[in-house]
Amino acid sequence: MSLFDLLDAYLSEREASPRYQESLRRTVRRAAAYGVPDIAAMTPVRVNQFLRASTVSAVTRSNMRRELLTLWKWAYESDLTEIPPLRVMAIKATPKPPRAWSLDTLRKLLDLAEKDQKRISNRLPGVRRCDVLPAWISLAYDSGIRLGDILALRKDAIANGCVALTAQKTSKLTVRRLSAYATEKVMALAERSPDQTIFSWALPRKRAMAVWRSFLKENAISGSPRWLRRSGATYVEMEQPGQATKFLGHSACNPGLAARHYIDASLTLQLPPSPPPLR
């Protein structure tokens, strides 16, 4: 059985978010291209060789290791292989300190977006960046919802000054308050939608990322649209310490996740005391 067939069989027995399915397929493609095309080739030696040869970051290699072990374990428990998923090398993934945008940068970003008259694509010549990006920036910052959820939003998710949805990654009900500005911009964009989606009708995922990269590069601003979620979490933590976990929709039993991956400590200034200056 090929790894692609194994993946299809694994997914047929469970629900998985589109992003998780995409990540699994990407890992399977990489493994097959290296030389692990089927279950018979899934051995500790071969999998370790694949992980060592991969040129992606340690975090990505760690994710690939976890996903391959998930499939391998399922295959072993389903009697599709006699080789147990053991002796696979550990990968120490050390994430970089989280970075977020300051309020000054966020306000600059919003101001630039409001004035940007460039069209977002040749497909929609009447839709400009200033029609879409202010709505995206304000909603993402106010709500802290993930990029995939932003792209999946529909008009009926906005009501009573809030955005309400079921998060794709966690299946948790998520309700977040929006500013009057965000509500106005989002609803104005939604009114133009031919299919009730708020953003994806104008910016499918691949196009959205391309527009964001161009916009940030042209204005010499480092980061990505994912920084909006981090920025919202950082300022929630500054206003109410300990509440970023709730804002992000993380489990209360893992409160350190927000600090490790989302909160920019250089902005919150939750740092140890400094020694006296020498000059």
GIRA-V168290 format. One record per run of one state. SS is the DSSP state (H for helix, E for strand, C for the rest). FROM is the first residue (numbers start at 1). TO is the last residue. If there is no record, write none. Layout:
ss=<SS | SS>
from=<FROM | FROM>
to=<TO | TO>
This chain:
ss=<C | E | H | C | H | C | E | H | C | H | C | H | C | H | C | E | C | E | H | C | H | C | E | H | E | C | E | C | E | C | H | C | E | C | H | C | H | C | H | C | H | C | H | C | H | C>
from=<1 | 2 | 3 | 12 | 18 | 35 | 38 | 39 | 42 | 44 | 54 | 58 | 78 | 103 | 116 | 119 | 120 | 128 | 129 | 144 | 147 | 153 | 154 | 155 | 158 | 160 | 162 | 167 | 173 | 178 | 180 | 192 | 197 | 198 | 205 | 219 | 227 | 240 | 244 | 249 | 252 | 255 | 256 | 262 | 265 | 269>
to=<1 | 2 | 11 | 17 | 34 | 37 | 38 | 41 | 43 | 53 | 57 | 77 | 102 | 115 | 118 | 119 | 127 | 128 | 143 | 146 | 152 | 153 | 154 | 157 | 159 | 161 | 166 | 172 | 177 | 179 | 191 | 196 | 197 | 204 | 218 | 226 | 239 | 243 | 248 | 251 | 254 | 255 | 261 | 264 | 268 | 279>
